Amino acid sequence: MNKLKLLARWGRTKGRKTTFVRQSWNMKTLSWIGAAIPLILFLCLSIVVYEFGFRSFYSNNAIINYWIRFLLIFISSLYGIKLLLEIFVIKKTWVRSLTFITWIFILLLTFYVAPVKASITHLDSNRFLLYKAILYSGILLGFITELSHLLQFIYSREISPGVLFIGSFTILIFLGAFLLKLPNAAVTNTSNINALFTATSAVCVTGLVVVDTATHFTPFGHFIILLLIQAGGLGFMTFAGLLAYAIAGNSSFKAQLAFTNIMSRQKVNNIINFIIQVVLITFLFEAIGAVLIYLSLDDRIFTRQRDKLFFSIFHSVSAFCNAGFSTVSLGLYEPALRHNYLLQFFIALLIILGGMGFPIVFNLFKLVKIKMYNMYSFITGKAKRGYIPNIIMINSRLALLVSSFLLVIGFVFYYQFEQSASLTEHPTLIGKIVTCFFGSVTPRTAGFNTVDMTTLSLPMIMIYLLLMWIGASPGSTGGGIKTTTAGVALLNLISVLRGKDRTEFFRSEISVQSISRAFAIIVISLLFIGVTVFAISVNDSDKGLIKIAFEAFSAFSTVGLSLGITAQLSAFSKMVLIFAMFIGRVGGITLLVILIRQSKKLYYRYPVEDIAF
């Protein structure tokens, strides 16, 4: 009997060991497949970049088609093996479901889209462009999806989240500069400094340009700039959201300080839901904006409908991301557009929505949702109604209040100071109102212009400096010191003048840490702007202090407005503006937190002393 028990126990142990070995082998195989798929997709993407960068836009080369399909067949086979292994190894159903959906998508590209695209002979037809866009967009989407797995591995390493965040921007900028240097990206050769400047301006959603975007870059170059803008606006939020994985549950001052400006919160409870919401809201607003812009345009401006469609999409993305780039030489000041007030109104709304901040949008959405539910309950006679808690957080209240105040102040001052200046080109009342409204919106990190900026009066230029410096709201696609920073500083000033020992707002007390951080951001921003003005003045003092200061404020706050000197600056001054745009986008606090060694927890306190002011 004892021998039978020993044999049974030995059998169970051997079975567990066999299962463990099998699972270990499956996991290793999955790891190898997970490493191979991104590499093969990178090869596919390299072929796509080569075709767009060195061959005709309407090319349909047989050799390129063969290699792309060959690599896609290899990828689809690996995905099939991966799915089979995940059935035995991965317990989470949604992971297997995601792999299955991706596998079906790759099979569709491999055995339907790619062959149909290769068989089309009319290369100028919309059908060819559609299949080409689907195929190459699918390859790009697959590569980005697989790249996210690599990011998850990086997050598990002992690397500072701030370093990852700034490093991602740096890599994206240099990648964009490389793409803009491709022969088919521009009509003439783009110098290294101009390619780097344009890529930085696009990724940092600034809008300053050193070459004419409309005439210097080809449609392929415009498409690259569009992707860089989207990556700088949407990618900025999603990457910051993914980085929250690395600091989840970590309440260290370093992590919180580095991400308060980025996420507009200290902790994200469900990061996947947050990212999905950001992506859906962004694409929804951009899609609606593109439709409205398309409907507001005159068909006679464009030779083809596809040009009108691309114009609408480009300007919708550029406006929502607060980038300020345009595919026409004079921007919205182009003669065919400067009096299209409906177009300007739609773009102004997109700028406001993009600069409002996703946390505020989510707060308002929740409030509207409960209000609509209560209205429906009242109409249908249901007794149960939704409870409205304190949904609109103090951050959202303060940002909305400051934003509204700045819009009103900007509108009033623009109407007052520009009557005999830029408003002379708009004699109608509706023209003056829309121009004043747009003029109060665009310096809030947008960068579009509907007037000749060189005709602005000096008082309005000073108002613009203030509006650019404050910028948009936290957690948005805009820059500046942020509306909440300015609001906290002003509330603290009022408290000091009234002799109060604390700062209050909407029945809430603002923490001392928030006040200290606000004044630190203000001091750092003024320091960086001052250094930028000084550095530009070294080689370009002939441009004048006002124009140089305007350029420095515009670059650091990622606005993109200029008084017409950007292209005339020396190479050294352009590099200074590149650094200013980069620092303004990632945040001076974030950068300094990385560079300066952080203090450990202090277990002592010195005597407290008052300082005379």
Order of alpha helices (4+ residues) and beta strands (2+ residues): alpha-alpha-alpha-alpha-alpha-alpha-alpha-alpha-alpha-alpha-alpha-alpha-alpha-alpha-alpha-alpha-alpha-alpha-beta-beta-alpha-alpha-alpha-alpha
